[in-house]
Amino acid sequence: MQYNRVCTGRLLLPMLVLLFVAQAGTAQKLVHYDLYVKDTLVNYAGKEKRAIAVNGRIPMPTLEFTEGDTAEIVVHNQLKESTSLHWHGVFLPNKEDGVPMLTQLPIEPGATYTYRFPVIQHGTHWYHSHSGMQEQIGMYGSFIMHKRAGDETRRQGIDDLPAVPIMLSEWTNLDPDNVHRMLHNASDWFAIKKGATQSYAEAIRSGHFKTKVTNEWKRMLAMDVSDVYYDRVLMNGAPVTGIKNIDGKPLKAGDKVRLRISNGGASSYFWLRYAGGKITVVASDGNDVTPVEVDRLLIAVSETYDVVVTIPENGKAYEFMATTEDRTQSASYFIGDGERQYAGAMPRLKYFEGMKMMNGMMKMNGDLDDMGMQMSLNQMDMNRVMYPEADKGETTLHYAMLKSPYNTSLPQHALVKELKFTLTGNMNRYVWSMDNRVMAETDKIPVKQGEILRIILHNNSMMRHPMHLHGFDFRVLNGQGENAPLKNVIDIMPMETDTITFLANTAGDWFFHCHILYHMMAGMNRVFAVGDYENPNLPDRKRAYRALQRESNRPHLMAQSDFASNGIDGEAMLMNARYSLGTEWRLGYNNMHGYEVETHLGRYIGKMQWLMPFIGFDWRYRTMGMDEHEKNLFGQVNKKDNRAAFSLGVMYTLPMLVNVQAEVYHDGIFRLSMMREDIPVSKRLRAGFMVNTDLEYMADLRYILTRHISIRTHYDSDMGFGAGLTLTY
């Protein structure tokens, strides 16, 4: 018996050691990163401009984990402004999600903040700032979570391939806040830069005069597929980069490379093409899909795709090319070593064909007419009429082609809550909304923890919207049954209706928004409040939410003044999603001596915001020459030369984008005006007119030299003929 006890003791020690080693091998691993956020200067497009670098680089460092790790990421804010980091597509506790004033307080200048969460998934994701416009100027990076070595979902020939993270982004030399302000003010400077003005002269030359008239009759601006002109687009922070070898060995014919692609652009969709042949899509938004071969794909803002490409021949480098949807800029990644093989530039869009298509879709009330077609899942690309290469028969990826290799069905017993959202907007004023309400006009949407949300999204605007859900993956109901693909971003084209479902099993306040940065900051957001959640990071959640609402409804300033030979006239306007405070002024030199100032405070009403009731104040002191009129068209004596009067009025946008304004003053004087500015005569020439019942009229021509400077000539019934410079802000 003593022998047995001794033998048992001798065997027990090694067994305990083996058990400890085994447990240590499977124990949770802490993966720590320090991120130092600091201002820097860059020169991507001929000018030295401010950017934000993290650990001295743009894009931010690639963060890599393995499922089962614990992520610990310490942010050291060395900026002069607050910041934050959001982990796009990552499942985590709500307090770690990185949305200032929703899941945490902002990280203030000089402060250090630690994000810590378990890694419970795998796939290609990315991370970015959720503070202001910081994402546009450098705060984006790849976030890769690998499968465990023995994971049963590992796919031979895919998950064992060498993988390269590719971060797509764009760069503008303009301050992003200024870009946003210009969009709200309907500046067409970006269209001029892109050659997409679609003026009357261009319409006549291309045989599309009727198309242009119909477009403006339906109160629409020129057709475009993207909002902003960018000076440069980048792959991994450079316009051209690549890979020549794997593990020190040159790439050779037959070698396959997995590209983990994230679109970190603020507003650009990218066409992805490969000079070496087909692209095999193997994952979307970090989730495996059954491999599908395509010739090209359009990656939406904030989406990720994993694709596999093959080296066809030795001694050559094949271009993997990303081209903006408007086809103005490209970036390239060359795979292999040797003579470069190019994918080729994409041809210019046929804008007037797109305008003609858009005319047929738009009703006079601003709604889109689906013409009896049930469009969904990007299967019918309405922009295809603009593609000169449309008849080549290339296979383009769309969502109906995506299929999960696994069963993604949701629990049968859970309660289902159905929500419907219509994506709406006004391109003229750059207001983007859901159900005609911006986030500042809505409360959080309460959701019971454990409910299944079934969300039906219909796009009734003329722009695409990549809708992103924080904290969850959703099933895209695309006809694949129990193998419906999982995503966290769905791109919805004009007139499309798509349905997504997900299990709301993690408590917290979760953001749901369009991921075009400028659309999100203009109001296209909602918050799902899942469960009865108390966030330790936000002691006053209601106050914080009001601050978040204000962020996407900031006022924007526009000012323009003409310095001419006959006087000075101009206007300034401060606007948000609903309200407008505007002032117009005139200072005369010749026929009119003196000044006049009119101020209006109005609120835009209706889905298309074509109607604006307002209150006003008219203040003038002047002496007139031969064109003075004591009586207006209605026979009323209006004492125009010395006047201080309050008014009530309304402005309405007529077909042809003509604004009609009716105004009655406290002394009983009534005035009716019609006016239009910025009629696009040619690429840079703009016309305008004004006529009213006070027997005043004006006509002008303005030639745009730069973003801020124009040459203008005009005739004003009060001030006479003048010519000079116009300054625009």
RAKA-V847261 format. One record per residue. N is the residue number from 1. SS is DSSP state (helix for helix, strand for strand, loop for the rest). PHI is phi in radians with two decimals (NA if undefined). OMEGA is omega in degrees with one decimal (NA if undefined). Layout:
N_SS_PHI_OMEGA + N_SS_PHI_OMEGA
This chain:
1_loop_NA_178.5 + 2_helix_-1.13_177.7 + 3_helix_-1.06_-178.8 + 4_helix_-1.13_-179.8 + 5_helix_-1.13_179.1 + 6_helix_-1.12_179.7 + 7_helix_-1.09_179.7 + 8_helix_-1.12_178.5 + 9_helix_-1.12_179.8 + 10_helix_-1.19_-179.8 + 11_helix_-1.37_-174.1 + 12_helix_-1.18_-176.7 + 13_helix_-1.07_177.5 + 14_helix_-1.08_-179.7 + 15_helix_-1.12_177.9 + 16_helix_-1.14_177.6 + 17_helix_-1.09_179.5 + 18_helix_-1.08_179.6 + 19_helix_-1.11_178.8 + 20_helix_-1.10_179.5 + 21_helix_-1.10_-179.7 + 22_helix_-1.12_179.2 + 23_helix_-1.16_178.6 + 24_helix_-1.11_-179.5 + 25_helix_-1.18_-178.3 + 26_helix_-1.84_-177.5 + 27_loop_-1.22_179.5 + 28_loop_-1.12_-177.8 + 29_loop_-1.89_176.6 + 30_strand_-1.49_177.1 + 31_strand_-1.95_-170.5 + 32_strand_-1.93_172.7 + 33_strand_-2.30_169.1 + 34_strand_-1.87_-179.2 + 35_strand_-2.09_-179.1 + 36_strand_-1.80_-174.6 + 37_strand_-1.70_-171.3 + 38_strand_-2.58_173.6 + 39_strand_-1.14_176.3 + 40_strand_-2.60_174.5 + 41_strand_-2.08_178.9 + 42_strand_-2.31_174.7 + 43_loop_-2.35_179.8 + 44_loop_-1.57_-171.5 + 45_loop_-2.50_171.5 + 46_loop_1.52_179.1 + 47_loop_-2.39_177.3 + 48_loop_-1.41_-174.1 + 49_strand_-2.34_178.1 + 50_strand_-1.24_172.0 + 51_strand_-2.50_175.8 + 52_strand_-2.08_178.3 + 53_strand_-1.92_175.5 + 54_strand_-2.07_-172.6 + 55_loop_0.96_174.6 + 56_loop_1.36_-175.5 + 57_strand_-2.47_171.4 + 58_loop_-2.31_-1.1 + 59_loop_-1.19_178.0 + 60_loop_-1.11_-177.6 + 61_loop_-1.00_172.5 + 62_loop_-1.25_178.9 + 63_strand_-1.74_-176.1 + 64_strand_-2.16_-179.6 + 65_strand_-2.47_170.8 + 66_strand_-2.08_-179.6 + 67_loop_-0.92_-175.0 + 68_loop_1.86_176.3 + 69_loop_-1.23_165.6 + 70_strand_-1.94_178.8 + 71_strand_-1.53_173.9 + 72_strand_-2.27_-173.2 + 73_strand_-2.17_-176.1 + 74_strand_-1.82_-178.8 + 75_strand_-1.74_177.1 + 76_strand_-1.87_-175.2 + 77_strand_-1.48_178.2 + 78_loop_-1.80_175.1 + 79_loop_-1.44_172.7 + 80_loop_-1.70_179.1 + 81_loop_-2.45_179.8 + 82_loop_-1.30_-178.8 + 83_strand_-2.61_178.8 + 84_loop_-2.94_173.1 + 85_loop_-2.38_175.9 + 86_strand_-1.91_-177.1 + 87_strand_-1.75_-168.0 + 88_strand_-1.18_177.5 + 89_loop_1.48_-175.1 + 90_loop_-1.66_175.8 + 91_loop_-1.43_-176.9 + 92_loop_-2.82_173.3 + 93_loop_-1.05_-173.7 + 94_helix_-0.99_-176.9 + 95_helix_-1.20_179.6 + 96_helix_-1.75_-169.5 + 97_loop_-1.29_169.6 + 98_loop_1.47_175.5 + 99_loop_-1.89_-178.0 + 100_strand_-1.02_179.1 + 101_loop_1.22_172.5 + 102_loop_-2.17_178.7 + 103_loop_-2.08_179.4 + 104_strand_-2.83_168.1 + 105_loop_-1.40_177.1 + 106_loop_-1.05_174.0 + 107_strand_-1.44_-172.2 + 108_loop_-1.31_178.4 + 109_loop_-0.96_179.3 + 110_loop_1.46_-176.6 + 111_loop_-1.59_174.5 + 112_strand_-2.08_-176.2 + 113_strand_-2.39_-177.6 + 114_strand_-1.97_169.6 + 115_strand_-1.70_-179.2 + 116_strand_-2.51_-178.5 + 117_strand_-2.77_177.0 + 118_strand_-1.33_176.8 + 119_loop_-1.61_-172.6 + 120_loop_-2.07_179.7 + 121_loop_-2.65_176.1 + 122_loop_-2.43_175.4 + 123_strand_2.18_-179.0 + 124_strand_-1.56_177.7 + 125_strand_-2.34_177.0 + 126_strand_-2.65_-179.9 + 127_strand_-2.43_-175.0 + 128_strand_-2.81_175.0 + 129_loop_-1.24_172.4 + 130_loop_-1.98_-179.7 + 131_loop_-1.95_175.9 + 132_loop_0.93_-177.2 + 133_loop_-1.83_-173.7 + 134_helix_-1.11_177.9 + 135_helix_-1.01_-177.0 + 136_helix_-1.19_-172.3 + 137_helix_-1.99_168.2 + 138_loop_2.26_-172.9 + 139_loop_-1.61_176.7 + 140_strand_-2.66_-179.8 + 141_strand_-2.85_-179.0 + 142_strand_-1.40_-180.0 + 143_strand_-2.30_-171.3 + 144_strand_-1.93_176.1 + 145_strand_-2.08_-174.9 + 146_strand_-1.51_172.4 + 147_loop_-1.27_173.6 + 148_loop_-1.11_-178.0 + 149_loop_-1.01_-177.1 + 150_loop_-1.77_-176.5 + 151_loop_-1.07_-178.1 + 152_loop_-1.19_178.6 + 153_loop_-1.57_179.2 + 154_loop_-1.09_-176.9 + 155_loop_-1.95_-179.5 + 156_loop_-1.14_-179.1 + 157_loop_1.47_176.3 + 158_loop_-2.21_-175.6 + 159_loop_-1.31_177.3 + 160_loop_-1.72_179.3 + 161_loop_-1.35_171.8 + 162_loop_-1.10_-174.6 + 163_strand_-2.11_-179.9 + 164_strand_-2.20_173.3 + 165_strand_-1.23_176.1 + 166_strand_-2.21_179.3 + 167_strand_-1.86_177.1 + 168_strand_-1.58_177.1 + 169_strand_-2.77_176.8 + 170_strand_-2.32_-176.9 + 171_strand_-2.33_170.6 + 172_loop_-2.14_176.1 + 173_loop_-1.30_177.5 + 174_loop_-1.47_171.3 + 175_loop_-1.11_-179.1 + 176_helix_-0.99_175.9 + 177_helix_-1.13_177.1 + 178_helix_-1.25_174.9 + 179_helix_-1.01_-179.0 + 180_helix_-1.10_178.9 + 181_helix_-1.11_179.0 + 182_helix_-1.10_178.2 + 183_helix_-1.11_178.8 + 184_helix_-1.15_-177.8 + 185_loop_-1.63_177.0 + 186_loop_1.03_174.7 + 187_loop_-1.12_177.0 + 188_loop_-1.81_178.8 + 189_helix_-1.08_179.5 + 190_helix_-1.16_177.1 + 191_helix_-1.14_176.5 + 192_helix_-1.08_-179.3 + 193_helix_-1.11_-177.7 + 194_helix_-1.54_-174.0 + 195_loop_1.22_-175.1 + 196_loop_-2.19_-176.6 + 197_loop_-1.26_-179.7 + 198_loop_0.94_-179.5 + 199_loop_-1.30_178.5 + 200_helix_-1.13_178.3 + 201_helix_-1.09_178.1 + 202_helix_-1.16_178.7 + 203_helix_-1.14_179.2 + 204_helix_-1.12_-179.8 + 205_helix_-1.07_-176.6 + 206_loop_-1.66_179.3 + 207_loop_1.32_-176.3 + 208_loop_-2.15_179.1 + 209_helix_-1.07_179.4 + 210_helix_-1.09_178.1 + 211_helix_-1.05_-179.3 + 212_helix_-1.16_179.7 + 213_helix_-1.10_178.9 + 214_helix_-1.06_178.6 + 215_helix_-1.01_-178.8 + 216_helix_-1.35_174.9 + 217_helix_-1.05_178.4 + 218_loop_-1.55_173.7 + 219_loop_1.08_178.8 + 220_loop_-1.98_171.3 + 221_loop_-1.47_-177.9 + 222_loop_-1.03_179.3 + 223_loop_-1.24_172.1 + 224_loop_-2.68_-179.8 + 225_loop_-1.94_177.0 + 226_loop_-2.70_-171.4 + 227_loop_-1.51_-164.1 + 228_loop_-2.10_169.1 + 229_loop_-1.57_179.6 + 230_loop_-1.87_-179.2 + 231_loop_-1.36_-178.6 + 232_strand_-2.82_167.9 + 233_strand_-2.07_-168.3 + 234_strand_-2.33_166.6 + 235_strand_-2.07_-177.0 + 236_loop_0.92_174.2 + 237_loop_1.47_-179.3 + 238_strand_-2.47_177.9 + 239_loop_-1.24_178.4 + 240_strand_-2.44_177.1 + 241_strand_-2.68_179.3 + 242_strand_2.97_-179.3 + 243_strand_-2.37_-177.0 + 244_loop_-1.98_-177.3 + 245_strand_-2.58_177.1 + 246_strand_-2.18_-178.5 + 247_loop_0.93_177.3 + 248_loop_1.43_-179.4 + 249_strand_-1.85_-179.8 + 250_strand_-1.05_175.0 + 251_loop_-1.15_-177.4 + 252_loop_-2.30_-178.5 + 253_loop_-0.95_179.6 + 254_loop_1.64_177.9 + 255_loop_-1.17_178.3 + 256_strand_-1.99_179.4 + 257_strand_-2.27_176.7 + 258_strand_-1.70_178.6 + 259_strand_-1.78_177.8 + 260_strand_-1.70_-168.1 + 261_strand_-1.78_174.4 + 262_strand_-2.15_175.6 + 263_strand_-1.62_178.7 + 264_loop_-1.59_178.4 + 265_loop_-1.20_179.4 + 266_loop_-1.33_-176.9 + 267_loop_-2.63_-174.1 + 268_loop_-1.77_164.0 + 269_loop_-1.46_-178.7 + 270_strand_-2.25_166.1 + 271_strand_-1.36_178.4 + 272_strand_-1.94_179.9 + 273_strand_-2.46_-176.2 + 274_strand_-2.29_-178.3 + 275_loop_-1.20_-177.0 + 276_loop_-1.57_177.4 + 277_loop_2.17_-174.3 + 278_loop_-1.20_173.0 + 279_strand_-1.92_177.6 + 280_strand_-1.81_-179.6 + 281_strand_-1.49_-176.5 + 282_strand_-2.11_177.4 + 283_strand_-2.78_177.0 + 284_strand_-2.43_-177.9 + 285_loop_0.90_176.1 + 286_loop_1.46_-177.1 + 287_strand_-1.93_179.2 + 288_strand_-1.03_169.6 + 289_strand_-2.26_173.7 + 290_strand_-1.05_-174.6 + 291_strand_-0.93_178.6 + 292_strand_-2.39_-178.5 + 293_strand_-1.63_177.9 + 294_strand_-2.43_174.8 + 295_loop_-1.49_-178.2 + 296_strand_-2.83_174.0 + 297_strand_-2.58_176.3 + 298_strand_-1.87_-179.5 + 299_strand_-1.60_-178.4 + 300_loop_-1.30_175.0 + 301_loop_-0.97_175.4 + 302_loop_1.42_176.4 + 303_loop_-1.27_167.9 + 304_strand_-2.20_172.9 + 305_strand_-2.36_168.2 + 306_strand_-1.77_179.6 + 307_strand_-2.26_176.9 + 308_strand_-1.96_176.6 + 309_strand_-2.16_-175.2 + 310_strand_-2.11_174.9 + 311_loop_-1.41_-177.0 + 312_loop_-1.31_-173.8 + 313_loop_-2.39_176.1 + 314_loop_-1.31_173.0 + 315_loop_1.28_179.8 + 316_strand_-2.39_176.5 + 317_strand_-2.02_-172.6 + 318_strand_-1.82_-175.3 + 319_strand_-1.39_165.6 + 320_strand_-1.77_-165.7 + 321_strand_-2.04_174.2 + 322_strand_-2.00_-178.2 + 323_strand_-2.13_179.0 + 324_strand_-1.02_-176.4 + 325_loop_-1.03_177.6 + 326_loop_-1.42_172.1 + 327_loop_1.15_178.8 + 328_loop_-1.66_-175.6 + 329_loop_-2.47_178.1 + 330_strand_-2.48_170.6 + 331_strand_-2.37_-172.0 + 332_strand_-2.35_174.7 + 333_strand_-2.22_-176.7 + 334_strand_-1.65_-176.2 + 335_strand_-1.94_-176.7 + 336_strand_1.96_-175.9 + 337_loop_-2.26_178.8 + 338_loop_2.33_-178.1 + 339_strand_-1.09_-175.1 + 340_strand_-1.37_176.4 + 341_strand_-1.93_-169.9 + 342_loop_-1.76_176.3 + 343_loop_-1.32_179.0 + 344_loop_1.61_179.7 + 345_loop_-1.22_176.2 + 346_loop_-1.50_-176.3 + 347_loop_-1.21_-179.1 + 348_loop_-1.08_178.1 + 349_loop_-1.20_175.9 + 350_loop_-1.61_-169.8 + 351_helix_-1.10_-177.5 + 352_helix_-1.20_172.7 + 353_helix_-1.14_175.9 + 354_helix_-1.16_177.8 + 355_helix_-1.10_178.6 + 356_helix_-1.09_177.0 + 357_helix_-1.07_-178.8 + 358_helix_-1.12_178.0 + 359_helix_-1.02_-179.7 + 360_helix_-1.24_-178.6 + 361_helix_-1.51_-169.5 + 362_strand_-1.63_172.3 + 363_loop_-1.46_-179.2 + 364_loop_-1.16_179.6 + 365_loop_-1.52_178.1 + 366_loop_1.69_177.1 + 367_loop_-1.30_172.6 + 368_strand_-1.56_179.6 + 369_loop_-1.81_-177.4 + 370_loop_-1.33_174.6 + 371_loop_0.91_177.5 + 372_loop_1.40_-178.6 + 373_loop_-1.61_175.4 + 374_loop_-1.74_-174.7 + 375_loop_-1.70_179.3 + 376_loop_-2.82_165.7 + 377_loop_1.08_177.8 + 378_loop_1.08_-177.1 + 379_loop_-1.26_178.2 + 380_loop_-2.08_-177.3 + 381_loop_-1.37_-178.2 + 382_helix_-1.15_177.9 + 383_helix_-1.44_-175.6 + 384_helix_-1.03_179.9 + 385_helix_-1.10_-179.5 + 386_helix_-1.56_-173.6 + 387_loop_-1.55_175.5 + 388_loop_-1.08_-177.1 + 389_loop_-1.59_-171.5 + 390_helix_-1.08_-176.0 + 391_helix_-1.58_-178.2 + 392_helix_-1.37_177.6 + 393_loop_1.29_178.7 + 394_loop_-1.25_177.4 + 395_loop_-1.46_179.8 + 396_strand_-1.95_-179.6 + 397_loop_-1.10_166.7 + 398_loop_-2.43_-169.6 + 399_helix_-1.14_179.7 + 400_helix_-1.17_179.8 + 401_helix_-1.48_-176.7 + 402_loop_-1.51_179.9 + 403_loop_-2.48_177.4 + 404_loop_-1.29_174.5 + 405_loop_-1.26_-173.9 + 406_loop_-2.17_175.6 + 407_loop_-1.30_-177.7 + 408_loop_-1.94_-176.7 + 409_loop_-1.04_177.8 + 410_loop_-1.61_-178.7 + 411_loop_-0.97_-177.3 + 412_loop_-1.28_-171.8 + 413_loop_-1.48_-173.7 + 414_loop_-1.24_174.7 + 415_loop_-1.23_-178.8 + 416_strand_-1.96_175.7 + 417_strand_-1.96_-177.7 + 418_strand_-1.76_177.5 + 419_strand_-2.21_177.1 + 420_strand_-2.11_177.7 + 421_strand_-2.24_171.5 + 422_strand_-1.86_-179.8 + 423_strand_-1.44_-172.3 + 424_strand_-2.26_179.3 + 425_strand_-3.10_176.5 + 426_strand_-2.25_-175.2 + 427_loop_-1.20_-179.2 + 428_loop_-1.05_-178.6 + 429_loop_-1.81_179.2 + 430_loop_0.96_174.2 + 431_strand_-1.97_-178.5 + 432_strand_-2.06_-168.0 + 433_strand_-2.55_172.3 + 434_strand_-2.20_-174.4 + 435_loop_0.98_177.0 + 436_loop_1.11_176.1 + 437_strand_-2.31_173.3 + 438_loop_-1.42_-174.6 + 439_helix_-1.06_-179.7 + 440_helix_-1.11_-177.7 + 441_helix_-1.84_-174.4 + 442_loop_-2.30_171.8 + 443_loop_-1.66_172.2 + 444_loop_-1.11_179.5 + 445_strand_-1.67_-177.8 + 446_strand_-1.26_179.4 + 447_strand_-2.36_176.0 + 448_loop_-1.31_177.8 + 449_loop_-1.10_-177.5 + 450_loop_1.71_175.2 + 451_strand_-1.30_168.3 + 452_strand_-1.66_175.2 + 453_strand_-1.69_173.4 + 454_strand_-1.93_-172.8 + 455_strand_-1.98_177.6 + 456_strand_-1.84_-176.1 + 457_strand_-2.02_176.4 + 458_strand_-2.11_-178.7 + 459_strand_-1.69_178.2 + 460_loop_-1.84_176.4 + 461_loop_-1.98_-178.1 + 462_loop_-1.62_178.8 + 463_loop_-2.09_171.1 + 464_loop_-1.26_177.7 + 465_strand_-2.40_174.2 + 466_strand_-1.47_-174.5 + 467_strand_-1.52_-174.9 + 468_strand_-2.06_177.1 + 469_strand_-1.89_176.3 + 470_loop_-1.38_167.2 + 471_loop_1.46_-175.3 + 472_loop_-2.48_160.5 + 473_loop_-1.68_175.0 + 474_strand_-2.03_173.1 + 475_strand_-1.44_174.1 + 476_strand_-1.59_-177.1 + 477_loop_-1.38_-171.6 + 478_loop_-2.10_178.5 + 479_loop_1.56_-179.5 + 480_loop_-1.62_174.9 + 481_helix_1.07_-177.9 + 482_helix_-1.23_177.5 + 483_helix_-1.81_176.4 + 484_loop_-0.98_-177.6 + 485_loop_-1.22_175.8 + 486_strand_-1.77_177.3 + 487_strand_-2.53_170.6 + 488_loop_-2.16_175.3 + 489_strand_-2.33_173.0 + 490_strand_-2.28_178.3 + 491_strand_-1.49_-177.3 + 492_strand_-2.04_-178.8 + 493_loop_-1.39_175.1 + 494_loop_-0.92_178.9 + 495_loop_1.32_-178.9 + 496_loop_-1.39_170.2 + 497_strand_-2.23_-179.4 + 498_strand_-2.24_-179.6 + 499_strand_-2.14_177.5 + 500_strand_-2.24_176.8 + 501_strand_-2.41_174.7 + 502_strand_-2.73_178.1 + 503_strand_-1.60_-178.2 + 504_strand_-1.46_-172.7 + 505_loop_-1.81_178.1 + 506_loop_-2.05_-175.1 + 507_loop_-1.22_175.6 + 508_strand_2.44_176.3 + 509_strand_-1.70_-172.7 + 510_strand_-2.00_-178.1 + 511_strand_-1.32_173.8 + 512_strand_-2.37_-169.1 + 513_strand_-2.76_168.6 + 514_strand_-1.23_-175.7 + 515_loop_-1.60_165.0 + 516_loop_-1.19_-169.5 + 517_helix_-0.93_-175.5 + 518_helix_-1.31_172.9 + 519_helix_-1.29_178.6 + 520_helix_-1.06_-178.5 + 521_loop_-1.29_176.7 + 522_loop_-1.75_170.2 + 523_loop_2.14_-176.2 + 524_loop_-1.50_-176.9 + 525_strand_-2.53_167.6 + 526_strand_-2.55_176.8 + 527_strand_-2.25_172.6 + 528_strand_-1.63_177.7 + 529_strand_-1.67_-174.5 + 530_strand_-1.61_176.2 + 531_loop_1.27_178.4 + 532_loop_-1.67_-168.8 + 533_loop_-1.93_174.5 + 534_loop_-1.94_-176.9 + 535_loop_-1.54_-179.4 + 536_loop_-1.16_-179.3 + 537_loop_-1.44_-175.6 + 538_loop_-2.23_-178.8 + 539_loop_-1.16_179.4 + 540_loop_-2.22_-174.4 + 541_helix_-1.16_-179.0 + 542_helix_-1.13_178.8 + 543_helix_-1.14_179.2 + 544_helix_-1.11_-179.3 + 545_helix_-1.13_176.8 + 546_helix_-1.09_177.0 + 547_helix_-1.16_177.2 + 548_helix_-1.12_178.4 + 549_helix_-1.08_-179.3 + 550_helix_-1.14_-177.1 + 551_helix_-1.07_-178.9 + 552_loop_-1.73_174.6 + 553_loop_-2.51_-178.8 + 554_loop_-1.28_174.5 + 555_loop_-1.28_179.8 + 556_strand_-2.20_-175.7 + 557_strand_-1.78_171.1 + 558_strand_-2.28_177.2 + 559_strand_-2.53_179.2 + 560_strand_-2.62_179.6 + 561_strand_-2.49_-179.8 + 562_strand_-1.80_176.8 + 563_strand_-1.92_-169.1 + 564_strand_-2.12_-177.3 + 565_loop_-1.20_-178.6 + 566_loop_-1.81_179.2 + 567_strand_2.59_-180.0 + 568_strand_-2.16_171.1 + 569_strand_-2.41_-176.9 + 570_strand_-3.01_-179.6 + 571_strand_-2.67_172.4 + 572_strand_-2.42_-176.6 + 573_strand_-2.52_175.3 + 574_strand_-2.06_-171.7 + 575_strand_-2.36_162.6 + 576_loop_-2.23_-173.3 + 577_loop_-1.07_-175.4 + 578_loop_-2.10_-169.5 + 579_strand_-1.87_178.2 + 580_strand_-2.42_173.6 + 581_strand_-2.03_-174.6 + 582_strand_-2.24_177.7 + 583_strand_-2.31_173.8 + 584_strand_-2.04_-179.7 + 585_strand_-2.45_173.9 + 586_strand_-2.50_177.3 + 587_strand_-2.24_-172.7 + 588_strand_-1.68_177.8 + 589_loop_-1.91_-167.3 + 590_loop_-1.79_-178.1 + 591_loop_-1.04_-179.0 + 592_loop_-1.92_175.6 + 593_strand_-1.95_-178.7 + 594_strand_2.30_-175.5 + 595_strand_-2.56_170.8 + 596_strand_-2.59_-177.8 + 597_strand_-2.36_175.0 + 598_strand_-2.15_-178.9 + 599_strand_-2.17_-179.8 + 600_strand_-2.29_171.1 + 601_strand_-2.07_-174.5 + 602_strand_-2.35_176.8 + 603_strand_-2.21_179.5 + 604_strand_-1.34_-175.1 + 605_strand_-2.16_174.7 + 606_loop_1.68_-176.4 + 607_loop_-1.06_-178.8 + 608_loop_-1.61_178.6 + 609_loop_1.00_176.3 + 610_loop_-1.49_-175.4 + 611_strand_-2.04_178.8 + 612_strand_-2.40_167.3 + 613_strand_-1.21_-178.5 + 614_strand_-2.65_166.2 + 615_strand_-1.95_-175.0 + 616_strand_-2.49_175.8 + 617_strand_-2.50_-178.7 + 618_strand_-1.98_-177.7 + 619_strand_-2.29_-179.1 + 620_strand_-2.62_173.1 + 621_strand_-2.56_-174.2 + 622_strand_-2.81_170.7 + 623_strand_-2.13_-173.2 + 624_loop_-1.94_175.0 + 625_loop_-1.69_-170.3 + 626_loop_-1.25_-175.7 + 627_loop_-1.63_-179.4 + 628_loop_-1.21_178.0 + 629_loop_-2.16_178.7 + 630_loop_-1.33_-178.1 + 631_strand_-2.02_177.3 + 632_loop_-1.59_-175.8 + 633_loop_-1.10_-179.0 + 634_loop_-1.65_179.7 + 635_loop_1.42_-179.6 + 636_loop_-1.49_174.1 + 637_strand_-1.44_-170.7 + 638_loop_-1.94_177.0 + 639_loop_0.80_-172.5 + 640_loop_-1.16_-169.8 + 641_loop_-1.45_178.9 + 642_strand_-2.54_-165.8 + 643_strand_-2.58_170.9 + 644_strand_-2.47_-169.8 + 645_strand_-2.46_172.2 + 646_strand_-1.57_-176.9 + 647_strand_-2.56_167.6 + 648_strand_-2.15_-177.8 + 649_strand_-2.80_179.2 + 650_strand_-2.59_176.0 + 651_strand_-2.11_-178.4 + 652_strand_-2.42_178.8 + 653_strand_-1.57_178.6 + 654_loop_-1.52_167.6 + 655_helix_-0.92_-173.3 + 656_helix_1.23_176.1 + 657_helix_1.04_175.6 + 658_loop_-1.55_177.7 + 659_strand_-1.63_174.1 + 660_strand_-1.88_-175.3 + 661_strand_-2.25_176.4 + 662_strand_-1.97_-171.6 + 663_strand_-2.52_175.8 + 664_strand_-2.11_-175.5 + 665_strand_-1.68_-175.4 + 666_loop_-1.11_178.4 + 667_loop_-1.64_174.8 + 668_loop_1.63_178.8 + 669_loop_-1.20_179.0 + 670_strand_-2.02_179.2 + 671_strand_-2.34_176.1 + 672_strand_-2.10_-177.5 + 673_strand_-2.25_170.6 + 674_strand_-2.29_-175.6 + 675_strand_-2.72_169.3 + 676_strand_-2.66_175.8 + 677_strand_-1.96_168.7 + 678_strand_1.05_170.2 + 679_strand_-1.25_-173.6 + 680_strand_-1.37_-179.5 + 681_loop_-1.25_175.3 + 682_loop_-2.46_-174.9 + 683_loop_-0.96_-177.4 + 684_loop_-2.10_-177.5 + 685_strand_-1.73_-179.3 + 686_strand_-2.14_177.9 + 687_strand_-2.08_177.0 + 688_strand_-2.77_177.7 + 689_strand_-2.68_173.2 + 690_strand_-2.64_174.4 + 691_strand_-2.54_179.7 + 692_strand_-2.49_-176.3 + 693_loop_-1.37_170.0 + 694_loop_-1.45_179.9 + 695_loop_1.14_173.5 + 696_loop_-1.82_178.6 + 697_strand_-2.69_-179.4 + 698_strand_-2.70_172.6 + 699_strand_-2.46_-177.1 + 700_strand_-2.55_171.1 + 701_strand_-2.26_-177.1 + 702_strand_-2.37_178.1 + 703_strand_-1.86_-174.2 + 704_strand_-1.46_177.8 + 705_loop_-1.60_180.0 + 706_loop_-2.37_179.3 + 707_loop_-1.02_-175.5 + 708_loop_-1.94_-169.9 + 709_strand_-2.17_174.8 + 710_strand_-2.35_169.4 + 711_strand_-1.74_-175.0 + 712_strand_-2.30_169.6 + 713_strand_-2.23_-177.4 + 714_strand_-2.72_171.0 + 715_strand_-2.10_-179.3 + 716_strand_-2.13_-177.2 + 717_loop_-1.06_177.7 + 718_loop_-1.54_-170.8 + 719_loop_-1.70_-178.6 + 720_strand_1.44_-178.0 + 721_strand_-1.46_177.3 + 722_strand_-2.65_176.3 + 723_strand_-2.57_-179.6 + 724_strand_3.05_-178.7 + 725_strand_-1.83_173.2 + 726_strand_-1.99_176.1 + 727_strand_-1.83_-176.2 + 728_strand_-2.17_174.0 + 729_loop_-2.20_NA
